[in-house]
Amino acid sequence: MQPSKLVALPLLLIALAGCQSDDFNRYTSPEVTGRVLAADTHQPIADARIQRAGPDNNFERFGPLKGGQLLMQPAPVLTGTDGRFVLASRSVFVLFWSPGWWSEPVIFQHSGYETFQTNYTASNIVSNASTKVPVVDAGDVLLRPVAR
């Protein structure tokens, strides 16, 4: 085979794989939805911060995050005035099948309230049939006021 054909074949395979990328898209984190409420009053908490746990506490398939990967981490999601939030799913492009995610640690924070951290697993998925996106409904997350 000529060298130009050796280069052209892998490029063609990559281009064809790009046309059907759904088959190569694997979710590493589910979408998490819910509502944050004050534990004492059950009133919605606006502007509570929701984020995935830091790289030291989170399973990363290729080792701990480095340099630019840390800079690319998404900003925390803030709750609306009704306390509702949607933490978007994360996915990666892979050529070989991989098992996905096992546990998703999520942190809930707001000034004046204790920080709450919990883990969601694949058993918490409530929906993914139509969009293929794994969705975890966290329900009502109660934050306790800080003791004074």
C-alpha positions, 0 to 999 in steps of 0.5 A: 500500500502506498503511504498516502493510502495509509494516511487516508484510510484512518482519516476516512474512518475518523470522518465516518465515526464523526457522522454517527457520534451518538454511538460513541458518546458516553455519559460520565455524569447524569443530569441532576434536577431538583429543588433546594429548600430551607430545612426549618421553613421549607421555603425555596432558597434562591441562588444556592450553589450546586456543583459536582464535587471537586476532582479529588472527590470525584471518579475520573477515568483518566486520573486527576484533572490537570492544568487546562482541565481544571480551568474548563470545569463548569461554574456552579449552577445557581437555583432560581427564585423557586429553588429549582436547579438543573445540573447538566449532564457531562459526556465524552467521545470514546471509540471503545465502549466504557462503563459510564459512571458509578457515583455522582457526588454533588455539593449544595451550598448557600451562605447562612446554611450548612453545606450538604454533600450527597452521592447519586448512583445509577439506581437514582436514574428516573428517566433517559428513554427519549433523550438517552440522557441519564436524569437523576431527580434529587427531589427536595434538598433541605439545607439546615441553617447554620447554628448561631 
